[in-house]
Amino acid sequence: MVKQIHLNGFIQNSPSPHSTGLWKHDKDQGTTHNSLAYWVEAAQILERGKFDAMFIADVLGTYSVYEDSHHAAAKGAVQLPAHDPLIPISAMAAATEYLGFAPTISATYAQPYALARQLSTLDHITGGRVAWNVVTSYLESEAVNLGLSSRLPKELRYDRADEFLEVVYKLWEHSWENGAVVYDKDRDTFADPMKVHLINHEGEFFHVPGPHLVEPSPQRTPVLFQAGASPKGRDFAAKHAEAVFTKNHSLDALKEYSADIRRRTKLQGRNSEDVRIFPMILPIIGSTEEEAYAKYEDLTDHVSYEGTASLLSGHTGIDFSKYDPDQYIEDMETDAVQGNLDMYAKDPNKKWTLREAVKNHGLGNGTVKFIGTPEQIADKIEEWAIEGDVDGFNIAQTYSPGTFLEFVDHVVPELQNRGIYRQEYEGKTLRENMFGKGHVHLPANHPAKKLGITQTQ
Ligand SMILES: Cc1cc2nc3c(=O)[nH]c(=O)nc-3n(C[C@H](O)[C@H](O)[C@H](O)COP(=O)(O)O)c2cc1C
């Protein structure tokens, strides 16, 4: 059977979160992100296109590295406003049947006991269509608004996230046994208390006795997404993630990333294909190649320089207001998003000036652009999927939800005609649609399954 491609849609609860300034475009509806109609429409488009999931990025702070101020971010709508990613999900689930939802929640600022309850509740009411994008957060402004005096060092953030996952695994997988809920009216028993266990977690960061507040949901553990790019982030993904997102601007960089993730996954005692790899792409579609390139120019004209520079400053932790636009971006270690800096600082093919990086970063957060006719974009998708050894793509947008709409109307049928993309969903839960029918729960070789709890009642 030819390789089957999976797709996710990349979005955020903000006006034009990944293409700075595109809220000004005539075709953009991002400024209506504060309405349910916007979310329901976007979800229905993705479901019509048989996408696995809507991936909802999030930050809990402002982009205020640039000029040490939030002003450029506020002026340019640079992920500000930033509304909650979880709240629209129930409404979207009610308007769809198969589409999964992958909200981002930070393991640095959430509490595992409460987060486990939120995601279990969503997994129940969506019928098993929820994922969690586990992030460790990169903005200083998140730390200072959420109870810390400054951002934790990256190593510590990942250590905390590792223990965080241990706690939620215990709650999701081991607190309530299968068959605990009996609904026995004659014995006045809703659940058999002998099958509802404390987890008694005692660790370095968390003390959580339990038990979990929610009876087992269809998937128990939501599908786990991750996007770490540093060595520690990659090890974290290799240990825990079922799907990883990555952002590259060359096929060579993608090849290196996917080979490395698959190698690290095996070192964790898992199979290399247990982690689905989804690079992000930005499609710019025209009925001719010429039209597509003209469209690219028009979209670029809508990008805000200062807004994008403030986005890039937040992503990399470097205040680019101090840079000359023609200065080269320097290679260094950052406590923000290493992958975002490496894209420009470690590119073996080119030295990037700030001006060039800003131009690139302004559309689709700097990810690779596939520009052309639907056939040309499908060719690229096939080439990158096979040569890059990846399982599918995360589709970014310029104007929203119009980019999704054009992709679903023009590129999806082309992929289906080539026999490399589903005509129908395989299952009802998100994990089944990503891993195949019957794969409702985490596999036995996942670390969540191997944990034990001290079983006291
Ligand atoms: C494609 C992609 C999407 C990401 N989305 C988010 C996000 O929505 N929110 C967030 O706080 N971090 C996000 N990140 C950041 C990572 O999850 C991670 O916390 C960050 O990259 C720092 O770790 P690293 O240096 O190991 O990459 C994303 C990263 C990538 C590559």
The ligand as an SDF file (V2000), in Angstrom:
LIG
                    3D

 31 33  0  0  0  0  0  0  0  0999 V2000
    5.6820   23.7970   15.2790 C   0  0  0  0  0  0  0  0  0  0  0  0
    5.8330   24.2770   16.6900 C   0  0  0  0  0  0  0  0  0  0  0  0
    4.6930   24.6940   17.3830 C   0  0  0  0  0  0  0  0  0  0  0  0
    4.7960   25.1290   18.7140 C   0  0  0  0  0  0  0  0  0  0  0  0
    3.6830   25.5800   19.3530 N   0  0  0  0  0  0  0  0  0  0  0  0
    3.8160   26.0950   20.6100 C   0  0  0  0  0  0  0  0  0  0  0  0
    2.7180   26.6750   21.2660 C   0  0  0  0  0  0  0  0  0  0  0  0
    1.6140   26.7290   20.7350 O   0  0  0  0  0  0  0  0  0  0  0  0
    2.9130   27.1910   22.4840 N   0  0  0  0  0  0  0  0  0  0  0  0
    4.1160   27.1610   23.1380 C   0  0  0  0  0  0  0  0  0  0  0  0
    4.2140   27.6400   24.2620 O   0  0  0  0  0  0  0  0  0  0  0  0
    5.1840   26.5950   22.5400 N   0  0  0  0  0  0  0  0  0  0  0  0
    5.0580   26.0890   21.2860 C   0  0  0  0  0  0  0  0  0  0  0  0
    6.1490   25.5810   20.6700 N   0  0  0  0  0  0  0  0  0  0  0  0
    7.3910   25.5380   21.4520 C   0  0  0  0  0  0  0  0  0  0  0  0
    7.7840   24.1520   21.9550 C   0  0  0  0  0  0  0  0  0  0  0  0
    6.7530   23.3460   22.3250 O   0  0  0  0  0  0  0  0  0  0  0  0
    8.8620   24.2000   23.0620 C   0  0  0  0  0  0  0  0  0  0  0  0
    8.3090   24.5330   24.2900 O   0  0  0  0  0  0  0  0  0  0  0  0
    9.8680   25.1940   22.7210 C   0  0  0  0  0  0  0  0  0  0  0  0
   10.2170   24.9130   21.4080 O   0  0  0  0  0  0  0  0  0  0  0  0
   11.0820   25.2150   23.6440 C   0  0  0  0  0  0  0  0  0  0  0  0
   11.7570   24.0240   23.6060 O   0  0  0  0  0  0  0  0  0  0  0  0
   12.8730   23.6350   22.5510 P   0  0  0  0  0  0  0  0  0  0  0  0
   13.9500   24.6360   22.6220 O   0  0  0  0  0  0  0  0  0  0  0  0
   13.2020   22.2360   22.9870 O   0  0  0  0  0  0  0  0  0  0  0  0
   12.2340   23.6530   21.1980 O   0  0  0  0  0  0  0  0  0  0  0  0
    6.0610   25.1370   19.3490 C   0  0  0  0  0  0  0  0  0  0  0  0
    7.2100   24.7320   18.6470 C   0  0  0  0  0  0  0  0  0  0  0  0
    7.1070   24.3090   17.3310 C   0  0  0  0  0  0  0  0  0  0  0  0
    8.3610   23.8670   16.6310 C   0  0  0  0  0  0  0  0  0  0  0  0
  1  2  1  0
  2  3  1  0
  2 30  2  0
  3  4  2  0
  4  5  1  0
  4 28  1  0
  5  6  2  0
  6  7  1  0
  6 13  1  0
  7  8  2  0
  7  9  1  0
  9 10  1  0
 10 11  2  0
 10 12  1  0
 12 13  2  0
 13 14  1  0
 14 15  1  0
 14 28  1  0
 15 16  1  0
 16 17  1  0
 16 18  1  0
 18 19  1  0
 18 20  1  0
 20 21  1  0
 20 22  1  0
 22 23  1  0
 23 24  1  0
 24 25  2  0
 24 26  1  0
 24 27  1  0
 28 29  2  0
 29 30  1  0
 30 31  1  0
M  END
$$$$
